[in-house]
Amino acid sequence: MDLNGAGVFITGGTGGIGAALAAAFASAGAGVVTSDLPGLGADIDLDVTDAAAVASAIAGLDRLDVVVANAGIGVGGLVEDIDRVGWDRSIEVNIRGVVNTVLPAYERLQEQGSGSIVLMASLAGLAGTPLLTPYAMTKSAIVGLAASLRPEAARHGIGVTVVCPGPVETPLLDEPTPTPGGDVRRYLIASAGNPMAPSALADLVLDAVRKDKAKVIPGRAKLLWRLSRFAPNLTDREIAKGMHKELEAAARQG
Ligand code: NAD
Protein backbone atom coordinates (compact mmCIF):
# COMPACT_ATOMS: atom_id res chain seq x y z
CA MET A 1 0.00 0.00 0.00
CA ASP A 2 1.16 3.52 -0.76
CA LEU A 3 0.73 5.51 2.45
CA ASN A 4 1.12 8.91 0.81
CA GLY A 5 -2.35 10.46 0.98
CA ALA A 6 -3.86 7.45 2.73
CA GLY A 7 -6.48 7.97 5.46
CA VAL A 8 -5.43 6.44 8.79
CA PHE A 9 -7.61 6.07 11.90
CA ILE A 10 -5.97 5.11 15.21
CA THR A 11 -7.68 4.28 18.52
CA GLY A 12 -5.73 5.02 21.69
CA GLY A 13 -3.96 7.48 19.42
CA THR A 14 -2.45 9.70 22.12
CA GLY A 15 -0.80 6.86 24.07
CA GLY A 16 2.82 5.79 23.74
CA ILE A 17 2.48 3.52 20.71
CA GLY A 18 -0.57 5.32 19.28
CA ALA A 19 1.21 8.68 19.18
CA ALA A 20 4.32 7.10 17.62
CA LEU A 21 2.14 5.46 14.97
CA ALA A 22 0.34 8.74 14.30
CA ALA A 23 3.68 10.54 13.82
CA ALA A 24 5.08 7.80 11.58
CA PHE A 25 1.99 7.61 9.35
CA ALA A 26 1.89 11.42 9.12
CA SER A 27 5.52 11.61 8.08
CA ALA A 28 4.80 9.02 5.39
CA GLY A 29 2.29 11.49 3.97
CA ALA A 30 -0.90 9.92 5.37
CA GLY A 31 -3.81 11.91 6.76
CA VAL A 32 -4.10 10.70 10.34
CA VAL A 33 -7.13 10.92 12.61
CA THR A 34 -6.47 9.92 16.21
CA SER A 35 -9.12 8.97 18.72
CA ASP A 36 -8.77 8.45 22.45
CA LEU A 37 -10.58 8.87 25.74
CA PRO A 38 -11.86 12.42 26.35
CA GLY A 39 -9.40 14.99 27.65
CA LEU A 40 -6.28 13.50 26.10
CA GLY A 41 -6.09 15.78 23.06
CA ALA A 42 -7.02 13.30 20.32
CA ASP A 43 -8.77 14.47 17.14
CA ILE A 44 -11.87 12.53 18.24
CA ASP A 45 -12.87 11.85 21.84
CA LEU A 46 -13.95 8.26 21.92
CA ASP A 47 -14.28 5.37 24.34
CA VAL A 48 -13.80 2.21 22.27
CA THR A 49 -16.25 0.34 24.50
CA ASP A 50 -19.03 2.51 23.04
CA ALA A 51 -19.84 0.65 19.81
CA ALA A 52 -22.21 3.29 18.44
CA ALA A 53 -19.71 6.10 19.02
CA VAL A 54 -16.90 4.17 17.29
CA ALA A 55 -19.14 3.32 14.32
CA SER A 56 -20.22 6.91 13.96
CA ALA A 57 -16.62 8.19 14.15
CA ILE A 58 -15.55 5.75 11.44
CA ALA A 59 -18.55 6.64 9.27
CA GLY A 60 -17.62 10.33 9.59
CA LEU A 61 -14.05 9.97 8.33
CA ASP A 62 -13.38 11.61 4.95
CA ARG A 63 -11.11 8.80 3.93
CA LEU A 64 -10.20 5.45 5.47
CA ASP A 65 -7.43 3.21 4.21
CA VAL A 66 -5.79 2.01 7.42
CA VAL A 67 -7.50 1.38 10.75
CA VAL A 68 -5.34 0.68 13.79
CA ALA A 69 -7.15 -0.93 16.74
CA ASN A 70 -4.54 0.11 19.26
CA ALA A 71 -6.40 1.19 22.42
CA GLY A 72 -5.71 -1.20 25.26
CA ILE A 73 -5.24 -1.55 28.99
CA GLY A 74 -3.14 -3.82 31.15
CA VAL A 75 -4.66 -5.66 34.08
CA GLY A 76 -2.56 -8.13 36.01
CA GLY A 77 -1.78 -9.70 39.33
CA LEU A 78 -2.23 -13.20 40.67
CA VAL A 79 -5.61 -14.41 39.43
CA GLU A 80 -6.90 -14.74 42.99
CA ASP A 81 -6.13 -11.04 43.55
CA ILE A 82 -7.87 -9.70 40.44
CA ASP A 83 -11.45 -8.58 40.97
CA ARG A 84 -14.26 -8.96 38.46
CA VAL A 85 -14.01 -5.30 37.55
CA GLY A 86 -10.48 -5.90 36.25
CA TRP A 87 -11.55 -8.93 34.21
CA ASP A 88 -14.60 -7.18 32.80
CA ARG A 89 -12.69 -4.03 31.93
CA SER A 90 -9.98 -6.06 30.16
CA ILE A 91 -12.59 -7.83 28.05
CA GLU A 92 -14.52 -4.59 27.39
CA VAL A 93 -11.55 -2.54 26.21
CA ASN A 94 -9.13 -5.11 24.77
CA ILE A 95 -11.64 -7.40 23.05
CA ARG A 96 -14.98 -5.64 22.67
CA GLY A 97 -13.21 -2.35 21.90
CA VAL A 98 -11.33 -4.03 19.06
CA VAL A 99 -14.50 -5.66 17.69
CA ASN A 100 -16.27 -2.29 17.91
CA THR A 101 -13.48 -0.78 15.80
CA VAL A 102 -12.90 -3.57 13.32
CA LEU A 103 -16.50 -4.30 12.29
CA PRO A 104 -17.51 -0.83 11.00
CA ALA A 105 -14.05 -0.29 9.49
CA TYR A 106 -14.20 -3.67 7.72
CA GLU A 107 -17.58 -2.85 6.28
CA ARG A 108 -16.28 0.44 4.92
CA LEU A 109 -13.08 -1.07 3.54
CA GLN A 110 -15.06 -3.85 1.88
CA GLU A 111 -17.19 -1.25 0.08
CA GLN A 112 -14.07 0.37 -1.37
CA GLY A 113 -12.33 -2.96 -2.00
CA SER A 114 -9.02 -2.00 -0.39
CA GLY A 115 -7.39 -1.11 2.90
CA SER A 116 -5.55 -2.44 5.88
CA ILE A 117 -6.54 -3.44 9.41
CA VAL A 118 -3.84 -3.34 12.08
CA LEU A 119 -4.55 -5.09 15.37
CA MET A 120 -2.38 -4.33 18.38
CA ALA A 121 -1.90 -7.56 20.29
CA SER A 122 1.24 -8.48 22.25
CA LEU A 123 3.82 -11.19 22.84
CA ALA A 124 1.47 -11.98 25.74
CA GLY A 125 -1.02 -13.14 23.09
CA LEU A 126 1.47 -15.68 21.74
CA ALA A 127 2.89 -17.22 24.91
CA GLY A 128 1.72 -17.76 28.47
CA THR A 129 2.18 -14.67 30.62
CA PRO A 130 1.42 -15.46 34.26
CA LEU A 131 0.80 -12.42 36.49
CA LEU A 132 -0.85 -10.77 33.48
CA THR A 133 -3.50 -13.41 32.82
CA PRO A 134 -6.46 -11.18 31.86
CA TYR A 135 -4.20 -9.18 29.57
CA ALA A 136 -2.74 -12.32 27.96
CA MET A 137 -6.21 -13.78 27.49
CA THR A 138 -7.46 -10.71 25.64
CA LYS A 139 -4.36 -10.46 23.47
CA SER A 140 -4.65 -14.15 22.49
CA ALA A 141 -8.16 -13.33 21.32
CA ILE A 142 -6.78 -10.59 19.09
CA VAL A 143 -4.18 -12.95 17.63
CA GLY A 144 -7.03 -15.37 16.84
CA LEU A 145 -9.12 -12.62 15.30
CA ALA A 146 -6.26 -11.59 13.03
CA ALA A 147 -5.36 -15.10 11.90
CA SER A 148 -8.97 -15.92 11.03
CA LEU A 149 -9.95 -12.59 9.52
CA ARG A 150 -6.87 -12.26 7.31
CA PRO A 151 -7.78 -14.86 4.65
CA GLU A 152 -11.41 -13.64 4.58
CA ALA A 153 -10.34 -10.00 4.26
CA ALA A 154 -7.91 -10.84 1.45
CA ARG A 155 -10.95 -11.77 -0.69
CA HIS A 156 -11.88 -8.06 -0.56
CA GLY A 157 -8.37 -6.70 -1.11
CA ILE A 158 -7.97 -5.86 2.59
CA GLY A 159 -4.81 -6.65 4.55
CA VAL A 160 -4.76 -7.68 8.21
CA THR A 161 -1.66 -7.29 10.36
CA VAL A 162 -1.32 -8.31 13.99
CA VAL A 163 1.37 -6.63 16.08
CA CYS A 164 2.90 -8.67 18.91
CA PRO A 165 5.71 -6.79 20.60
CA GLY A 166 7.42 -7.60 23.87
CA PRO A 167 7.85 -4.63 26.22
CA VAL A 168 7.60 -1.19 24.61
CA GLU A 169 8.62 1.95 26.52
CA THR A 170 5.19 3.45 27.26
CA PRO A 171 3.07 4.26 30.34
CA LEU A 172 1.43 0.84 30.00
CA LEU A 173 4.53 -0.79 31.50
CA ASP A 174 3.79 0.96 34.78
CA GLU A 175 0.02 0.45 34.64
CA PRO A 176 -0.83 -3.11 35.63
CA THR A 177 -0.19 -4.40 39.11
CA PRO A 178 1.33 -7.87 38.79
CA THR A 179 0.82 -8.70 42.43
CA PRO A 180 0.94 -6.76 45.68
CA GLY A 181 4.44 -5.22 45.74
CA GLY A 182 5.28 -6.60 42.28
CA ASP A 183 6.71 -4.63 39.43
CA VAL A 184 5.48 -5.33 35.90
CA ARG A 185 8.32 -3.40 34.30
CA ARG A 186 10.95 -5.47 36.13
CA TYR A 187 9.05 -8.70 35.42
CA LEU A 188 8.63 -8.09 31.71
CA ILE A 189 12.17 -6.88 31.19
CA ALA A 190 13.53 -9.96 32.99
CA SER A 191 11.44 -12.31 30.86
CA ALA A 192 11.24 -10.52 27.50
CA GLY A 193 14.13 -8.05 27.36
CA ASN A 194 14.53 -4.27 27.45
CA PRO A 195 11.61 -2.21 26.17
CA MET A 196 11.83 -1.05 22.58
CA ALA A 197 11.13 2.54 21.55
CA PRO A 198 7.55 3.15 20.32
CA SER A 199 8.97 4.89 17.24
CA ALA A 200 10.95 1.75 16.30
CA LEU A 201 7.79 -0.33 16.60
CA ALA A 202 5.87 2.22 14.52
CA ASP A 203 8.43 1.93 11.72
CA LEU A 204 7.96 -1.85 11.66
CA VAL A 205 4.17 -1.45 11.56
CA LEU A 206 4.34 0.93 8.60
CA ASP A 207 6.60 -1.48 6.76
CA ALA A 208 4.14 -4.30 7.46
CA VAL A 209 1.19 -2.26 6.19
CA ARG A 210 3.06 -1.29 3.03
CA LYS A 211 3.96 -4.93 2.34
CA ASP A 212 0.78 -6.48 3.79
CA LYS A 213 2.65 -8.63 6.31
CA ALA A 214 0.56 -10.88 8.55
CA LYS A 215 2.56 -10.32 11.74
CA VAL A 216 4.91 -7.88 13.37
CA ILE A 217 6.89 -9.66 16.09
CA PRO A 218 9.95 -7.54 16.77
CA GLY A 219 13.40 -8.58 18.00
CA ARG A 220 13.54 -10.72 21.11
CA ALA A 221 9.77 -11.32 21.04
CA LYS A 222 10.25 -13.26 17.79
CA LEU A 223 12.96 -15.38 19.37
CA LEU A 224 10.70 -16.19 22.34
CA TRP A 225 7.76 -16.90 20.04
CA ARG A 226 9.86 -19.32 17.95
CA LEU A 227 11.16 -20.98 21.10
CA SER A 228 7.58 -21.46 22.34
CA ARG A 229 6.69 -23.22 19.06
CA PHE A 230 9.73 -25.45 18.80
CA ALA A 231 10.34 -26.17 22.48
CA PRO A 232 7.00 -25.65 24.23
CA ASN A 233 7.85 -27.56 27.40
CA LEU A 234 11.14 -25.74 27.86
CA THR A 235 9.37 -22.43 27.25
CA ASP A 236 6.69 -23.25 29.81
CA ARG A 237 9.38 -24.02 32.39
CA GLU A 238 11.19 -20.73 31.64
CA ILE A 239 7.92 -18.79 31.88
CA ALA A 240 7.17 -20.39 35.26
CA LYS A 241 10.71 -19.60 36.44
CA GLY A 242 10.25 -15.95 35.48
CA MET A 243 7.00 -15.82 37.44
CA HIS A 244 8.59 -17.35 40.57
CA LYS A 245 11.50 -14.93 40.36
CA GLU A 246 9.14 -11.96 40.23
CA LEU A 247 7.01 -13.29 43.10
CA GLU A 248 10.17 -13.76 45.19
CA ALA A 249 11.42 -10.26 44.30
CA ALA A 250 8.01 -8.82 45.18
CA ALA A 251 7.97 -10.68 48.52
CA ARG A 252 11.49 -9.39 49.37
CA GLN A 253 10.35 -5.89 48.50
CA GLY A 254 7.40 -6.33 50.91
P1 NAD B 1 -0.60 3.51 26.57
O1 NAD B 1 -1.21 3.31 27.89
O2 NAD B 1 0.44 4.55 26.40
O3 NAD B 1 -1.71 3.72 25.45
C1 NAD B 1 -2.95 3.08 25.46
C2 NAD B 1 -3.95 4.07 24.92
O4 NAD B 1 -5.24 3.44 24.89
C3 NAD B 1 -4.06 5.31 25.82
O5 NAD B 1 -3.97 6.48 25.05
C4 NAD B 1 -5.41 5.15 26.46
O6 NAD B 1 -6.04 6.38 26.78
C5 NAD B 1 -6.16 4.39 25.37
N1 NAD B 1 -7.35 3.74 25.92
C6 NAD B 1 -7.45 2.98 27.03
N2 NAD B 1 -8.73 2.63 27.24
C7 NAD B 1 -9.46 3.18 26.23
C8 NAD B 1 -10.83 3.18 25.89
N3 NAD B 1 -11.74 2.55 26.64
N4 NAD B 1 -11.21 3.86 24.78
C9 NAD B 1 -10.31 4.51 24.01
N5 NAD B 1 -9.00 4.55 24.29
C10 NAD B 1 -8.58 3.90 25.38
O7 NAD B 1 0.00 2.08 26.19
P2 NAD B 1 0.68 1.58 24.84
O8 NAD B 1 1.81 0.73 25.25
O9 NAD B 1 0.88 2.68 23.88
O10 NAD B 1 -0.48 0.59 24.33
C11 NAD B 1 -1.00 0.59 23.01
C12 NAD B 1 -1.34 -0.84 22.63
O11 NAD B 1 -0.12 -1.59 22.53
C13 NAD B 1 -2.20 -1.56 23.65
O12 NAD B 1 -3.18 -2.32 22.99
C14 NAD B 1 -1.22 -2.47 24.37
O13 NAD B 1 -1.82 -3.61 24.90
C15 NAD B 1 -0.26 -2.81 23.23
N6 NAD B 1 1.05 -3.28 23.67
C16 NAD B 1 1.83 -2.55 24.50
C17 NAD B 1 3.05 -3.04 24.92
C18 NAD B 1 3.94 -2.29 25.84
O14 NAD B 1 4.88 -2.89 26.40
N7 NAD B 1 3.76 -1.00 26.03
C19 NAD B 1 3.48 -4.31 24.48
C20 NAD B 1 2.65 -5.05 23.64
C21 NAD B 1 1.44 -4.52 23.23
Boltz pocket constraint, residues with backbone or C-beta under 6 A from the ligand:
constraints:
  - pocket:
      binder: B
      contacts: [[A, 11], [A, 12], [A, 13], [A, 14], [A, 15], [A, 16], [A, 17], [A, 18], [A, 35], [A, 36], [A, 37], [A, 40], [A, 46], [A, 47], [A, 48], [A, 49], [A, 69], [A, 70], [A, 71], [A, 72], [A, 73], [A, 93], [A, 97], [A, 120], [A, 121], [A, 122], [A, 123], [A, 163], [A, 164], [A, 165], [A, 166], [A, 167], [A, 168], [A, 169], [A, 170], [A, 171], [A, 172], [A, 173]]
      max_distance: 6.0
